[in-house]
Amino acid sequence: MMANGFSVENCRAVITGASSGLGAEFARQLAPQAELLVLVARRGEALESVKTELSANKARILCCVADLATDGGRAAVCSFLSANGVNPNLLINNAGLGDYGSFASSSADKTRTQIELNVTALTMLTHALLPRMEAPAGIVNVSSLASTLPMPDLAVYAASKAYVTSFSEALSIELAPKRITVSCVCPGPTPTNFSKSAKRADGTDTNREGQGLLRIPPEQVVHEALSALQHGRPCVFPGFGVSIAGRLFRMVPRRMLRWLLKRRAAKE
Ligand SMILES: NC(=O)c1ccc[n+]([C@@H]2O[C@H](COP(=O)([O-])OP(=O)(O)OC[C@H]3O[C@@H](n4cnc5c(N)ncnc54)[C@H](OP(=O)(O)O)[C@@H]3O)[C@@H](O)[C@H]2O)c1
């Protein structure tokens, strides 16, 4: 079953964004099988409550408080792993942030933070941890269905996730001979804290019409992501509707896609 011999059984995993949503769910599904989980996020209390919830499981759990949108925070994760003698064989790059609304009216700080977190942290953490990862090993990068679309009013987020998907697919080829499997998961709308963080304080919002049809629970997203990783699949769109949408969006000519997105934007 295992494409490169990697199994989550007895794995030593670093999970970013593990204080809520999909990251906490990765921790829940790995805890009964893993040897060690390192949970990373900014909110220490939320990390500790995930740790407490999972304390009856097999995995030893460590919490690492760090702001991954900064160089200092990313360096702190590496120092934490060194100080605790952790050589992970699974990295789950899950932390991410969206911003609902037009690019022109976006806050420059939030835009920069999105790029730092969704793109730079994912890339540089992978770069920093790869030399420590003993094969067989795995990397899960959390992208989005949005990675397949040039989305107005979610432009930076969608572009950042297009980067994640492209980077992951390239890396899956580069690292295969080293027996490191890279899987990219592209969820559609999933009920987590994501929308709350992406909403703007002024109440402006992106058109999210049609999302209800594609919504699937975090449990299913994570289950399909871990299954894809262990079967050596480079990219997965969890859920029936999302997998059809992902295929369609990747096949439709860009010109037609832009026309459809323009019509959708005009409705608002
Ligand atoms: N939910 C969806 O509809 C959806 C769809 C497609 C893709 N995704 C992707 O799924 C991933 C997980 O998001 P989610 O849906 O689970 O949302 P979430 O519940 O808001 O979780 C985001 C996680 O990222 C962490 N985080 C945010 N900023 C951070 C920073 N500067 N440094 C370190 N950690 C940070 C948060 O923890 P702290 O606040 O404690 O730092 C939290 O644990 C993201 O990459 C998102 O883009 C979500």
The ligand as a Tripos MOL2 file, in Angstrom:
@<TRIPOS>MOLECULE
LIG
   48    52     1     0     0
SMALL
NO_CHARGES

@<TRIPOS>ATOM
      1 N1        -11.3360   26.1260    5.7140 N.am      1 LIG1
      2 C1        -11.3670   26.2110    4.4130 C.2       1 LIG1
      3 O1        -12.4330   26.4770    3.8120 O.2       1 LIG1
      4 C2        -10.1160   25.9780    3.6160 C.ar      1 LIG1
      5 C3        -10.2390   25.6700    2.2600 C.ar      1 LIG1
      6 C4         -9.0950   25.4490    1.5160 C.ar      1 LIG1
      7 C5         -7.8510   25.5170    2.1220 C.ar      1 LIG1
      8 N2         -7.7490   25.8240    3.4410 N.ar      1 LIG1
      9 C6         -6.4180   25.9010    4.0330 C.3       1 LIG1
     10 O2         -6.3650   25.0670    5.1690 O.3       1 LIG1
     11 C7         -5.3070   25.4930    6.0130 C.3       1 LIG1
     12 C8         -5.7750   25.4740    7.4560 C.3       1 LIG1
     13 O3         -6.7700   26.4550    7.6250 O.3       1 LIG1
     14 P1         -8.1110   26.1620    8.4470 P.3       1 LIG1
     15 O4         -9.2190   26.1080    7.4780 O.co2     1 LIG1
     16 O5         -7.9080   25.0600    9.3920 O.co2     1 LIG1
     17 O6         -8.2760   27.5700    9.2110 O.3       1 LIG1
     18 P2         -8.0610   27.9640   10.7440 P.3       1 LIG1
     19 O7         -8.9880   27.1900   11.6120 O.co2     1 LIG1
     20 O8         -8.1590   29.4600   10.7470 O.co2     1 LIG1
     21 O9         -6.5780   27.5090   11.0630 O.3       1 LIG1
     22 C9         -5.4510   28.2600   10.6690 C.3       1 LIG1
     23 C10        -4.2830   27.8310   11.5240 C.3       1 LIG1
     24 O10        -3.1270   28.5690   11.0950 O.3       1 LIG1
     25 C11        -2.5080   29.1340   12.2600 C.3       1 LIG1
     26 N3         -1.8330   30.3890   11.9450 N.ar      1 LIG1
     27 C12        -2.3920   31.5120   11.4140 C.ar      1 LIG1
     28 N4         -1.4670   32.4710   11.3190 N.ar      1 LIG1
     29 C13        -0.3060   31.9480   11.7930 C.ar      1 LIG1
     30 C14         1.0080   32.4500   11.9680 C.ar      1 LIG1
     31 N5          1.3150   33.7100   11.6330 N.pl3     1 LIG1
     32 N6          1.9530   31.6430   12.5020 N.ar      1 LIG1
     33 C15         1.6460   30.3680   12.8830 C.ar      1 LIG1
     34 N7          0.4280   29.8270   12.7190 N.ar      1 LIG1
     35 C16        -0.5370   30.6200   12.1900 C.ar      1 LIG1
     36 C17        -3.6580   29.3520   13.2380 C.3       1 LIG1
     37 O11        -3.1840   29.3470   14.5800 O.3       1 LIG1
     38 P3         -2.8910   30.6480   15.4760 P.3       1 LIG1
     39 O12        -3.9670   31.6260   15.2280 O.co2     1 LIG1
     40 O13        -2.8830   30.0720   16.8680 O.co2     1 LIG1
     41 O14        -1.5300   31.1070   15.0780 O.co2     1 LIG1
     42 C18        -4.4930   28.1120   12.9970 C.3       1 LIG1
     43 O15        -4.0020   27.0460   13.7610 O.3       1 LIG1
     44 C19        -4.8820   26.8630    5.4980 C.3       1 LIG1
     45 O16        -3.6830   26.7350    4.7640 O.3       1 LIG1
     46 C20        -6.0190   27.2600    4.5760 C.3       1 LIG1
     47 O17        -5.5910   28.1350    3.5580 O.3       1 LIG1
     48 C21        -8.8570   26.0430    4.2060 C.ar      1 LIG1
@<TRIPOS>BOND
     1     1     2 1
     2     2     3 2
     3     2     4 1
     4     4     5 ar
     5     4    48 ar
     6     5     6 ar
     7     6     7 ar
     8     7     8 ar
     9     8     9 1
    10     8    48 ar
    11     9    10 1
    12     9    46 1
    13    10    11 1
    14    11    12 1
    15    11    44 1
    16    12    13 1
    17    13    14 1
    18    14    15 2
    19    14    16 1
    20    14    17 1
    21    17    18 1
    22    18    19 2
    23    18    20 1
    24    18    21 1
    25    21    22 1
    26    22    23 1
    27    23    24 1
    28    23    42 1
    29    24    25 1
    30    25    26 1
    31    25    36 1
    32    26    27 ar
    33    26    35 ar
    34    27    28 ar
    35    28    29 ar
    36    29    30 ar
    37    29    35 ar
    38    30    31 1
    39    30    32 ar
    40    32    33 ar
    41    33    34 ar
    42    34    35 ar
    43    36    37 1
    44    36    42 1
    45    37    38 1
    46    38    39 2
    47    38    40 1
    48    38    41 1
    49    42    43 1
    50    44    45 1
    51    44    46 1
    52    46    47 1
@<TRIPOS>SUBSTRUCTURE
     1 LIG1         1 GROUP 0 **** ****
